[in-house]
Amino acid sequence: MKVKIANIYVGNYTVREKIDDEYVKEILESLKLDGQWNPIIVRPKGDGSYELIAGHYRLQAAKELGWIEIEATVKDVSDEDADFLSLKTNIIRKSMDEIEEARVIKKIMDKYELTQKKIAEKIGRSPQWVSARLSLVLRVTEKVQDALSSGVISADHVNLISTISEEKYKAWEAKQNLFLDFIIKNEWTRNEARSQLKNFLNDTLYTIGYQGRNSSEFIEILKNNKIKILVDVRHSAKSERKPAFSKDILKRELERNKIAYQHFPELGIPFLIQAPYKEGKLSLDCLKQWYSWNIENNIDFPNFIKSLKNSGRPVLMCMERYAKKMRDQKYACHRDILTNKILNFTTIDPLLKFENRIDL
């Protein structure tokens, strides 16, 4: 039937977030040349006016053509059915992008307190399809959603970013937005982004000392903190007082618990320097100067940091219980110097940067 355009109210069932002016022009030309092929869908309001359910572009084009009336299908349906009819029509016509679909589904889901399964039944899609759409808005920031909506990234990118979740990371929103920036700046494909995500999330450097701990307690601490590799930074990896922490025994026990082991004797401090430092004959500042010189001359520091990033969650280990001078420990461990140098390391690749530190 023909309905006067002036009597059609546009509002509650506008699922589109933005109008595509070019698409309106295409429809306008089609209406001008061929007339209206498909009626819009409205429902009666009871006062002689109608509420638009589907056909927003056709109505807008008709208005711009100066039409007085438009062909419409009138359906007397409930609010819930009207919402689903509007959504389903737009999905079938593919007139919404993925993020728009996701936001409308979330809105309807909350409005009517429906399950994902019920939503799927109503719109003729699988529960997996609904879940994939909802993941685009439930688990990512608005900045990520906007990037998808504007076409800067794909839905596959968004699903990858969503793995940086609230359940796993306290600063998940900041992390999601930062990783989005990396994706956009480097123009990463989804597979390229996936390969970089591991390094991006590996941003915390752990340190530990075994003094005052037995082997079982020590390894339990590592497991509780999900350590993937122990980096031994002692000059000598032999411990006469605690043989369980000598290299071969320690490595075997760590690997039995699925923790990798790597020894860097060049990052340790030889006894001839360590002894006077612990006896107070060599100042901490002098030790730092020597240690910086040692790193510059004996270590490929960029590759060392890269190996820490690539190996998973790392912990730097030495003998001293505390990394810093505290309690009954009268001197700092050199792993404190090393950790600070890693955290302050300047690199052109921000993905090689460690941001946080935890002393176990």
C-alpha positions as CSV (number, residue, x, y, z in Angstrom):
1,M,0.0,0.0,0.0
2,K,1.0,3.6,-0.5
3,V,1.9,5.6,2.7
4,K,2.4,9.3,2.9
5,I,6.1,10.0,3.7
6,A,5.1,12.8,6.0
7,N,3.3,10.2,8.2
8,I,6.4,8.0,8.6
9,Y,8.3,8.3,11.8
10,V,12.1,7.4,11.7
11,G,13.6,6.6,15.1
12,N,13.6,3.5,17.3
13,Y,14.5,1.0,14.6
14,T,17.3,2.9,12.9
15,V,20.1,0.3,13.1
16,R,22.5,2.1,10.9
17,E,25.0,4.3,12.8
18,K,25.8,6.4,9.7
19,I,24.2,7.0,6.4
20,D,26.2,6.2,3.3
21,D,25.5,9.2,1.0
22,E,26.9,7.5,-2.0
23,Y,24.5,4.5,-1.5
24,V,21.6,6.9,-1.1
25,K,22.5,8.5,-4.5
26,E,22.6,5.0,-6.1
27,I,19.1,4.2,-4.8
28,L,17.9,7.6,-5.8
29,E,19.0,7.0,-9.4
30,S,17.4,3.6,-9.3
31,L,14.1,5.0,-8.0
32,K,14.2,7.7,-10.6
33,L,14.8,5.3,-13.6
34,D,13.0,2.2,-12.5
35,G,10.6,3.2,-9.8
36,Q,10.3,1.4,-6.4
37,W,10.8,-2.4,-6.6
38,N,10.8,-3.3,-3.0
39,P,8.4,-1.7,-0.4
40,I,9.8,-0.4,2.9
41,I,8.5,-2.0,6.1
42,V,6.5,0.0,8.7
43,R,4.2,-0.6,11.6
44,P,1.2,1.4,12.6
45,K,1.4,3.7,15.6
46,G,-2.3,4.0,16.2
47,D,-2.7,7.7,15.4
48,G,-2.6,7.4,11.6
49,S,1.2,7.6,11.5
50,Y,3.7,4.8,11.0
51,E,7.1,3.8,12.4
52,L,9.8,2.8,10.0
53,I,11.2,-0.7,10.6
54,A,13.3,-1.3,7.4
55,G,14.1,0.7,4.3
56,H,15.9,3.7,5.7
57,Y,17.9,4.3,2.5
58,R,14.9,4.0,0.2
59,L,12.9,6.4,2.4
60,Q,15.8,8.9,2.4
61,A,16.2,8.7,-1.4
62,A,12.4,9.1,-1.9
63,K,12.5,12.3,0.3
64,E,15.3,13.7,-1.8
65,L,13.3,13.0,-4.9
66,G,10.4,14.9,-3.5
67,W,8.0,12.0,-3.3
68,I,4.8,12.5,-1.4
69,E,4.1,8.7,-1.0
70,I,6.1,5.5,-0.9
71,E,5.1,1.9,-1.2
72,A,5.2,0.2,2.2
73,T,4.4,-3.2,3.8
74,V,2.5,-2.6,7.1
75,K,3.2,-5.1,9.9
76,D,1.5,-4.8,13.2
77,V,4.3,-6.4,15.3
78,S,5.7,-6.1,18.9
79,D,8.7,-4.0,19.8
80,E,10.9,-7.1,20.0
81,D,9.7,-8.5,16.6
82,A,10.2,-5.0,15.1
83,D,13.8,-4.9,16.4
84,F,14.6,-8.3,15.0
85,L,12.9,-7.6,11.7
86,S,14.9,-4.4,11.2
87,L,18.1,-6.2,12.1
88,K,17.4,-9.3,10.0
89,T,16.5,-7.2,6.9
90,N,19.7,-5.2,7.1
91,I,21.8,-8.3,7.6
92,I,20.2,-10.0,4.6
93,R,20.7,-6.8,2.5
94,K,24.3,-6.6,3.9
95,S,23.7,-2.9,4.4
96,M,25.5,-2.8,7.7
97,D,29.2,-3.4,8.5
98,E,30.2,-6.0,11.1
99,I,30.6,-3.6,13.9
100,E,27.2,-2.1,13.3
101,E,25.7,-5.6,13.3
102,A,27.5,-6.4,16.6
103,R,26.3,-3.2,18.3
104,V,22.7,-3.8,17.3
105,I,22.8,-7.4,18.5
106,K,24.3,-6.3,21.8
107,K,21.6,-3.6,22.2
108,I,18.8,-6.1,21.5
109,M,20.3,-8.7,23.7
110,D,20.5,-6.4,26.6
111,K,17.1,-4.8,25.9
112,Y,15.1,-8.1,25.9
113,E,17.5,-10.1,28.1
114,L,18.0,-12.8,25.5
115,T,20.6,-15.5,25.2
116,Q,23.0,-15.7,22.2
117,K,21.1,-18.9,21.2
118,K,17.8,-17.1,21.1
119,I,19.3,-14.2,19.1
120,A,20.6,-16.7,16.6
121,E,17.2,-18.4,16.2
122,K,15.5,-15.0,15.7
123,I,17.8,-13.8,12.9
124,G,18.4,-17.2,11.2
125,R,22.1,-17.3,12.0
126,S,24.2,-19.9,13.9
127,P,25.1,-19.3,17.6
128,Q,28.8,-19.2,16.4
129,W,28.0,-16.4,14.0
130,V,26.3,-14.4,16.8
131,S,29.2,-15.1,19.2
132,A,31.8,-13.9,16.6
133,R,29.8,-10.7,16.1
134,L,29.4,-10.0,19.8
135,S,33.2,-10.5,20.4
136,L,33.7,-7.4,18.3
137,V,32.0,-5.2,20.9
138,L,32.1,-7.2,24.2
139,R,35.8,-7.6,24.5
140,V,37.4,-4.7,22.8
141,T,37.7,-0.9,23.3
142,E,35.7,1.7,21.4
143,K,38.9,2.7,19.7
144,V,39.3,-0.8,18.3
145,Q,35.6,-0.9,17.3
146,D,35.9,2.5,15.5
147,A,39.0,1.2,13.6
148,L,37.0,-1.7,12.4
149,S,34.0,0.4,11.5
150,S,36.2,2.8,9.4
151,G,37.8,-0.1,7.6
152,V,41.3,0.4,9.0
153,I,41.5,-3.1,10.4
154,S,39.5,-6.3,9.8
155,A,37.3,-8.4,12.0
156,D,40.1,-11.0,12.2
157,H,42.3,-8.2,13.7
158,V,39.6,-7.4,16.2
159,N,39.2,-11.0,17.3
160,L,43.0,-11.2,17.8
161,I,43.1,-8.0,19.8
162,S,40.2,-9.3,22.0
163,T,42.6,-12.0,23.4
164,I,44.1,-9.1,25.3
165,S,41.3,-9.5,27.8
166,E,40.2,-8.0,31.1
167,E,40.5,-11.4,32.7
168,K,44.2,-11.6,31.9
169,Y,45.5,-8.0,32.0
170,K,44.8,-5.2,34.4
171,A,45.6,-2.5,31.8
172,W,43.8,-4.4,29.0
173,E,42.2,-1.3,27.5
174,A,45.6,0.6,27.2
175,K,47.2,-2.6,25.8
176,Q,44.5,-3.1,23.2
177,N,44.8,0.5,22.0
178,L,48.6,0.3,21.9
179,F,48.6,-2.9,19.9
180,L,46.0,-1.4,17.6
181,D,48.4,1.5,16.9
182,F,51.2,-1.0,16.1
183,I,48.9,-2.9,13.6
184,I,47.9,0.3,11.9
185,K,51.4,1.8,11.8
186,N,53.0,-1.4,10.4
187,E,50.1,-2.3,8.3
188,W,50.2,-5.9,9.6
189,T,48.1,-8.6,8.2
190,R,46.2,-10.7,10.7
191,N,48.9,-13.4,10.6
192,E,51.7,-10.8,11.0
193,A,49.9,-9.3,14.0
194,R,49.4,-12.8,15.5
195,S,53.2,-13.4,15.3
196,Q,53.9,-10.1,17.0
197,L,51.4,-10.4,19.8
198,K,53.5,-12.8,21.8
199,N,56.4,-10.3,22.0
200,F,54.0,-7.4,22.7
201,L,52.5,-9.1,25.7
202,N,55.8,-10.3,27.0
203,D,56.5,-6.9,28.7
204,T,57.4,-7.9,32.3
205,L,60.8,-8.8,33.4
206,Y,61.1,-11.0,36.6
207,T,64.1,-11.5,38.9
208,I,64.7,-14.0,41.6
209,G,67.4,-15.2,44.0
210,Y,67.6,-18.6,45.6
211,Q,69.3,-17.6,48.9
212,G,67.1,-18.8,51.8
213,R,64.9,-21.0,49.5
214,N,65.0,-24.7,48.8
215,S,64.6,-26.2,45.3
216,S,60.9,-27.2,45.6
217,E,59.9,-23.7,47.0
218,F,62.0,-22.0,44.3
219,I,60.4,-23.9,41.4
220,E,56.9,-23.5,42.8
221,I,57.4,-19.7,42.8
222,L,58.4,-19.9,39.2
223,K,55.4,-22.0,38.2
224,N,53.0,-19.8,40.1
225,N,54.3,-16.8,38.1
226,K,54.1,-18.8,34.8
227,I,57.8,-18.4,34.1
228,K,58.8,-19.9,30.7
229,I,62.6,-19.5,31.0
230,L,65.1,-19.0,33.8
231,V,68.1,-16.9,32.7
232,D,71.1,-17.6,35.0
233,V,73.2,-14.5,35.3
234,R,75.8,-15.9,37.7
235,H,79.4,-15.8,36.6
236,S,79.8,-19.3,38.0
237,A,76.8,-21.6,37.9
238,K,78.2,-24.0,40.5
239,S,76.9,-23.8,44.1
240,E,78.8,-25.8,46.7
241,R,76.6,-24.8,49.6
242,K,73.4,-25.5,47.6
243,P,74.1,-28.2,45.0
244,A,70.5,-28.2,43.9
245,F,71.2,-24.8,42.3
246,S,74.3,-25.9,40.4
247,K,73.8,-25.6,36.7
248,D,73.3,-29.3,35.6
249,I,71.0,-30.2,38.5
250,L,69.0,-27.0,38.3
251,K,68.6,-27.3,34.5
252,R,67.3,-30.8,34.8
253,E,64.8,-30.0,37.5
254,L,63.6,-26.9,35.6
255,E,63.1,-28.8,32.4
256,R,61.2,-31.5,34.3
257,N,58.8,-28.7,35.2
258,K,58.7,-27.4,31.6
259,I,60.8,-24.3,32.3
260,A,63.7,-23.6,30.0
261,Y,67.2,-22.8,31.3
262,Q,69.9,-20.6,29.9
263,H,73.2,-19.6,31.4
264,F,74.9,-16.3,30.6
265,P,78.2,-16.3,32.5
266,E,79.3,-13.1,30.7
267,L,76.5,-11.3,32.5
268,G,77.8,-12.4,35.9
269,I,80.5,-10.7,38.1
270,P,83.8,-12.5,38.6
271,F,84.9,-13.2,42.1
272,L,87.8,-10.7,41.9
273,I,85.3,-7.9,41.5
274,Q,82.4,-9.4,43.5
275,A,84.5,-10.0,46.7
276,P,85.7,-6.4,47.2
277,Y,82.2,-5.1,46.4
278,K,80.5,-7.3,49.1
279,E,83.2,-6.3,51.6
280,G,82.5,-2.6,51.0
281,K,85.9,-2.0,49.3
282,L,84.3,-1.3,46.0
283,S,81.3,1.2,45.8
284,L,78.1,0.4,44.0
285,D,78.7,3.2,41.6
286,C,82.1,1.7,40.6
287,L,80.4,-1.7,40.2
288,K,77.8,-0.1,37.9
289,Q,80.5,1.5,35.8
290,W,82.4,-1.7,35.5
291,Y,79.3,-3.7,34.7
292,S,78.2,-1.2,32.0
293,W,81.7,-1.5,30.4
294,N,81.4,-5.3,30.6
295,I,78.1,-5.3,28.8
296,E,79.2,-2.9,26.1
297,N,82.3,-5.0,25.4
298,N,81.2,-8.6,25.9
299,I,77.4,-8.8,25.2
300,D,75.3,-8.2,22.1
301,F,72.7,-6.5,24.2
302,P,70.0,-6.0,21.5
303,N,70.1,-9.7,20.6
304,F,70.1,-10.6,24.3
305,I,66.9,-8.6,24.9
306,K,65.4,-10.0,21.7
307,S,66.0,-13.6,23.0
308,L,64.3,-12.7,26.3
309,K,61.3,-11.5,24.3
310,N,61.1,-14.5,22.0
311,S,61.5,-17.1,24.8
312,G,58.4,-16.3,26.7
313,R,58.1,-14.9,30.2
314,P,61.7,-14.7,31.6
315,V,63.2,-14.5,35.0
316,L,66.8,-13.3,35.8
317,M,68.3,-15.4,38.5
318,C,71.3,-14.9,40.8
319,M,72.2,-16.1,44.3
320,E,71.2,-13.1,46.5
321,R,67.7,-13.3,48.0
322,Y,66.9,-9.7,47.1
323,A,67.8,-7.7,44.0
324,K,68.1,-4.5,46.0
325,K,69.9,-3.8,49.3
326,M,67.2,-4.5,52.0
327,R,66.5,-6.2,55.3
328,D,69.6,-8.1,56.4
329,Q,71.1,-8.1,52.9
330,K,73.7,-5.3,53.0
331,Y,74.4,-5.0,49.3
332,A,72.4,-5.1,46.1
333,C,72.7,-7.9,43.6
334,H,74.0,-7.1,40.1
335,R,70.8,-8.4,38.6
336,D,69.3,-5.1,39.8
337,I,71.8,-3.2,37.6
338,L,71.1,-5.6,34.7
339,T,67.3,-5.3,35.0
340,N,67.4,-1.5,35.0
341,K,69.6,-1.5,31.9
342,I,67.1,-3.8,30.1
343,L,64.2,-1.6,31.2
344,N,66.0,1.6,30.1
345,F,67.3,0.1,26.9
346,T,66.5,2.4,23.9
347,T,65.4,0.5,20.8
348,I,63.9,1.5,17.4
349,D,61.6,-1.5,17.8
350,P,59.1,-0.8,20.6
351,L,58.1,-4.4,20.6
352,L,61.5,-5.2,22.1
353,K,60.8,-3.0,25.1
354,F,60.2,-4.4,28.6
355,E,57.9,-2.1,30.5
356,N,57.5,-3.7,33.9
357,R,59.6,-5.4,36.6
358,I,58.7,-7.9,39.3
359,D,61.2,-9.1,41.9
360,L,60.1,-12.5,43.2
